[in-house]
Amino acid sequence: MHFKEHGVILKKAGEAIEKVSYRGMDIELLASYDGTEIIKHYLHKGARWSVGPTPNWDALEFIYILSGELHLLIDENQYQLNSGDYVKMLPIKSTCIFQADENTEFIYATSKPVFHSYSQTIEQLKDLGIAVEEKDGYTADHCSRIMRISMLIGERLKLRATELLYLNLGAFLHDIGKIHIPDSILQKPEKLTKEEWDEIKKHPIYGHDILTQTNLPSLIQAAKIVEQHHERYDGKGYPYGLKENEITIGASIVSVADSYDAMTTDRVYRKALTEEEALAQLIEGSGSMYNPEVVQAFLSIYENFKKRGEKL
């Protein structure tokens, strides 16, 4: 409803100017004028949203919690946010990650426009996610599980907010390079030939190239995780034979999460292992295939879930 003579515009609930949704997050542009934007966010329980510094950014950003509960990670510090709490940034200097402990709504106001940048980034992420899902049904669910387990490990290891942001993206998109691998190789039930295996081993490089070509800074950083997630702690992995601390911590985390999920999932060429069998293999590979600190963090998380009677 417009009342031009009063300079007033009334909108009913759900009548946002623009909307966009992605992985447990709904975003509505409520108002925009002269560079200022008012954006409503709805985060489903467990979903994350992040905001961080960019070159030449000097805007005021203001976040007001309408309902629900979030925890905020800034560098290595955590803060609890409830209904009525707010965060003000002028300008933001560190990456902030907000995670919904329950379904949460908040208003995000900024003195410089960001919504269309949001939309473009989200559409690129959607396209990448769809590409993975269409390639292989196993890969689609697998990527979501790897992201969840990886984030639990990263939080247990007390990674900084920026590292967790890149881990979130790198874990979900770790197999994006497989879209360049022929289905005849990916879905082959028999043992692969040497030539086919050599092609499979290129998918981390393909994935790195796909993410860097987006020109999105966060995906360019996440590309390092994608490129290295099949490296081994003892230097016998691929594609470059990196070892120990030459491998980024994010890639080491994805390696453990990826292996555990792959071992406990039915594949075209074998049946799934039991959880106990998979854990035994992770322990056996600690210090050779896997970063021992990451394995220990994973085992600790697994035990906590088991004590609560929950499945990881």
Secondary structure as UniProt FT lines:
FT   STRAND          2..3
FT   HELIX           4..6
FT   STRAND          8..9
FT   TURN            13..14
FT   STRAND          18..22
FT   TURN            23..24
FT   STRAND          25..33
FT   TURN            34..35
FT   STRAND          36..43
FT   TURN            45..46
FT   STRAND          48..51
FT   TURN            55..56
FT   STRAND          61..67
FT   STRAND          69..74
FT   TURN            75..76
FT   STRAND          77..82
FT   TURN            83..84
FT   STRAND          86..89
FT   STRAND          96..100
FT   STRAND          104..110
FT   HELIX           115..135
FT   HELIX           137..156
FT   TURN            157..158
FT   HELIX           161..172
FT   TURN            173..175
FT   HELIX           176..180
FT   HELIX           183..186
FT   HELIX           194..200
FT   TURN            201..202
FT   HELIX           203..212
FT   TURN            213..214
FT   HELIX           217..228
FT   TURN            229..230
FT   TURN            233..234
FT   HELIX           244..246
FT   HELIX           249..263
FT   TURN            268..269
FT   HELIX           275..285
FT   TURN            287..289
FT   HELIX           292..307
FT   TURN            308..309
//
